[in-house]
Each structure stands twice: as C-alpha cells, then as structure tokens.
Amino acid sequence: MKPFATAAEMRAVPRSAGFRNGGVSYWFRDVGLPDRRPALPGDADYDVCIVGGGYTGLWTAYYLKKARPDLRVAVLEREFAGFGASGRNGGWLSAEFAGSKRRYADTHGKGAVVALQRAMMASVDEVIEVADAEGIDADITKGGMRLVATNPAQKARLQEEVAELHEWGYWPEDLHLIDPCGEPRLQVDGAVAAAYSPHAARVHPAKLVRGLAAAVEALGVDVFEDTAVTDIRPRTGSRRPCAVTAAGTVRADHVLRATEGFTASLPGRRRQWLPMNSSMVATEPLSDVMWRHIGWERQEVLGDEAHAYCYAQRTADGRIAIGGRGVPYRFGSARDSNGATPPQTIAELWRVLARMFPVAAEVPIAHAWSGVLGVPRDWCPGVDLDPATGLGWAGGYVGSGVTTSNLAGRTLRDLVLGEPTDLTRLPWVGRRVRGWEPEPLRWAGTHMVYGLYRGADRRESDRVSRTSRLAGVAARLAGR
Ligand SMILES: Cc1cc2nc3c(=O)[nH]c(=O)nc-3n(C[C@H](O)[C@H](O)[C@H](O)COP(=O)(O)OP(=O)(O)OC[C@H]3O[C@@H](n4cnc5c(N)ncnc54)[C@H](O)[C@@H]3O)c2cc1C
C-alpha cells in the first residue's frame, strides 16, 4: 500500500453533489445544529463549576446532581454542548481503555488494572442503561466489536493482542478470535483473521451528547454556552477556586476541567496534552443489495489492526462511517475549529473503505469532518481532584473517550463528594505526567511517529509475517 493518496486518487474519490466537509460533523448535520443556550450573564457562585460541555463535563454534572440534587452545578461551554470530539467521534462505545497496562500496574498492581478493565466493560452497559432511563434515543445497538487483520503481520499481532488481553481483565468470552468468514457475516475483503468482543455498542454521537445535555439541564444544572473560559485559578487562602470568562467569574468549591483536546488553549497548559486530530468520512446510504453482500447485520463496530488504524460503524441510516488519523497534529497545538478534513485524508480514508468493501467503492462520500482528542505524554488517560486547590480534571483518553468519559464522570463525582470508593481506587486516578516537548520537537516528533507507522503498514502489506521494526521505533519515539 502506498503511504499517501496521489492527486489522481484524490480526484477519483466519488463524492455526492451535496458533499459537505467540516462544520462539526455528519452527526450534527443529521440532527441539526442546536439553538444555543444563553451565555453566562456575569459573576456567579456555584458548588461545582465544570469547564467543557462534552461527554466528560456532562456525565460529571449528571452523576453529581443524581447523587446530590441540592448541589448547585454549572457547565461553561465555549461553543455548544457536543461541539468537541463528543459530537464528532466514530460512535464506538467500547470497553477499550487506552494506555499502557504495565504503567498502571507499576503503580497500583495488576489486580487494579484488571479492575479498571472490568469497570470499562460495566461502563458500556451503564451508558446504555442511562440513555434508556433518560429517554435518549442515540441509535444504540450493542452488537459488540470486531477487529480484523488483513495481512499476516496484522494476524500475528491480533493473535498476540488477544492472548495478552486475557492477562489483563478480558476473559475468553470477553474477547476471542473468530472465523473472519463465519456467521454473523461481515464481509471485509482480504480479512485473514478476526477477533470479537461483545463489550461494545454503536452509537450516534450527537444524539447521545444532545440528549445528555438535555437530561443534565432537566436535573437543574445550569449549562451556559457561548461562554469561553480564559483561565482556571486554584484556591488561594480564603478565595475559592474559579473559572474566569469575559462575562464574569464563576467561583465554586470545585472547578473541574473537561476540555480534553482543547486543553492546550488554556493558559499554562499548552504542553499538557497534545491535541491529536482524527478524521472521518461517511458515505451515502448503501443499497439493500450492497448490504446483503456485506452482511454486518449485527452492526458491530469495526476496526483493523493497522498501526495507522481505522475505525468504522454501520450507521442506523445505512451508511458506512469510517475514520482514521489523517494529519495527526498541527504545529503549535493549533486547532481548526471548522473541522474540515484535508482532501488527501479524505482520499486515504476512501481507499481504506474501498479496499475493505469493494462493493461500496462506487458509493459517493457525502460527508467529511475532523476533531481533536487529548493525548498525555505517556499516552495514559487520567482523572484527578486536588482537595488543596479545589481543581479537578479528566481526559487524555487517546481516542477511546466515549465510554471512558462515563467512568470519568462517576469518578469525579466520588472525588468531589470526598467518598473513597472502588472507582477512586482505580489506577488511573491521580496520575501526574510530564508535559510534551516544546516546538518544533513536538510537531516533528508526532509527524515522524505517524510517518513510521505508515511505513510499517506499507511494509506489512507486502505480506511479511511479523510486525515491522519501524512500528517499534515509532512506539519508542512516541513514549507509548
Ligand atoms: C473524529 C474522532 C473520532 C473519535 N472516535 C471515537 C470513538 O469511536 N470511540 C471513542 O471511544 N472515542 C472516540 N474519539 C474520542 C472521543 O470522542 C473523546 O475522547 C471524547 O468525546 C472526549 O470527550 P470530552 O468531553 O472530554 O471532550 P470534548 O467532547 O472535546 O469536549 C470538550 C468541550 O470543551 C469545550 N471547551 C474547550 N475549551 C473551552 C474553554 N476554554 N471554555 C469553555 N469550554 C471549552 C469544547 O468546546 C468542547 O465542547 C474520537 C474523537 C474524534 C475527534
């Protein structure tokens, strides 16, 4: 496989007449951009102030209000609830937890890592149950997760990965190898191996975040939109911690940062988490004939074993939505708020789609979009609350935040309420990691790492049977 799409391939991508790129996501085009809630009117006083109205902020507000209806909780959101990755993602509500299991085990022991993995599996069901209880129709189908290998090196890696995960909290019934051509059928061209886990569901991300914001508001949380926080300040003496905005300052006993991929734009946090891009395309709906050919009746979320991996779902309205890394990072942690995807990335994603599903190669691409997610220097997600400063945070989910943010919300609730629980003892609580390197090292390093991963994928597609050494170099350089 070539690393980059050529100009001819870019032109060859079939696009709908009404093809749309950027503008948040297909998910929000499907449901319509929301009317914005009022902005913060001025100085205010709350018990808990949450900065960021994505899944992390909203789940935290939800569980706090459920536990303590008397708490006064505010969410401050720069744009609108769901504007960030929570309204743009691939809709994999899966039990995958990013980060090195060995790193967590070094500080908390192996049993704690197994407990974390089991908590992730329970979180998938928790999201589904709350959505059901709150009447949130988010096109949720718990069809599980299928990972496919399309060359011998990927196959070897998949087999090792399944065996390795059986050491860390997945029992054989939680993840196992399956016949890639077996029933229920999902016809991925060239699949030489596959694994299946029941612990995943397909969701419509915007419907979930929109419903969650409404549920939180119905519980009495004040959600202020068009309200950019310009600084978050810790407790000093008798002055409570606060979130500063142009309209006024919100003081609270606890101020919780839930800004994931946008964290670099807050003062003093430029190098804390790398804002990594992820890009997606969605086709026009496929015909019934095509769906009969492909199968995919179980509607499991689908991923591959490439180093520059892809993630896909069959949408409730019969499209294929597929995503991948694209341009991994912008110099200086800059962000592109319109979320447009470069033509080259669209062509690369289409090539992956056409390779996996040749029958869908002629189906026009109707939508493209991108978003940012947060990557800590050690690639390990975390959650914390410092009682001394009154400041808390959660994130750095490295692209697996749909389920993890729910676990984060319940953990932040327990930390705020000061109750040691099974959740606050999990090994991702209280992690401190160093920041990323200054520029231009940050930019050069990230691009080199993804260049190496693409090179490794190219070599492996030549049907070598082992993982390319380039991938090992990339992992060491990345500090994974
Ligand atoms: C294209 C893409 C595909 C993905 N696919 C998947 C997937 O399939 N499965 C999965 O598990 N994960 C996936 N992820 C990752 C997942 O979506 C995120 O980890 C998760 O949504 C993070 O939620 P969050 O609430 O922490 O952050 P966000 O949803 O990014 O929310 C942060 C919010 O903070 C607001 N904000 C930022 N700065 C300020 C400020 N200064 N003041 C006020 N508000 C501010 C933003 O506007 C934003 O709404 C994907 C991510 C992307 C980008």
The ligand as an ORCA input file, in Angstrom:
! r2SCAN-3c Opt
* xyz 0 1
  C     -13.025     12.104     14.832
  C     -12.990     11.447     16.193
  C     -13.396     10.132     16.321
  C     -13.398      9.521     17.581
  N     -13.924      8.278     17.697
  C     -14.053      7.720     18.921
  C     -14.757      6.510     19.074
  O     -15.339      5.981     18.119
  N     -14.794      5.953     20.316
  C     -14.207      6.549     21.382
  O     -14.251      5.981     22.482
  N     -13.601      7.743     21.273
  C     -13.536      8.353     20.084
  N     -12.972      9.585     19.960
  C     -12.542     10.278     21.181
  C     -13.738     10.787     21.976
  O     -14.673     11.377     21.109
  C     -13.270     11.828     23.005
  O     -12.250     11.257     23.793
  C     -14.384     12.262     23.928
  O     -15.504     12.707     23.199
  C     -13.870     13.389     24.830
  O     -14.966     13.981     25.499
  P     -14.674     15.272     26.352
  O     -15.966     15.731     26.899
  O     -13.596     15.005     27.333
  O     -14.077     16.327     25.318
  P     -14.845     17.120     24.146
  O     -16.001     16.384     23.628
  O     -13.800     17.549     23.178
  O     -15.442     18.365     24.900
  C     -14.657     19.422     25.357
  C     -15.541     20.662     25.327
  O     -14.862     21.730     25.975
  C     -15.172     22.920     25.289
  N     -14.123     23.870     25.608
  C     -12.828     23.803     25.219
  N     -12.134     24.845     25.715
  C     -13.015     25.569     26.437
  C     -12.901     26.779     27.188
  N     -11.745     27.434     27.284
  N     -14.005     27.263     27.808
  C     -15.197     26.594     27.734
  N     -15.355     25.454     27.026
  C     -14.279     24.950     26.395
  C     -15.197     22.499     23.830
  O     -15.921     23.424     23.034
  C     -15.835     21.137     23.908
  O     -17.230     21.173     23.722
  C     -12.934     10.227     18.726
  C     -12.502     11.539     18.590
  C     -12.531     12.161     17.346
  C     -12.082     13.589     17.227
*
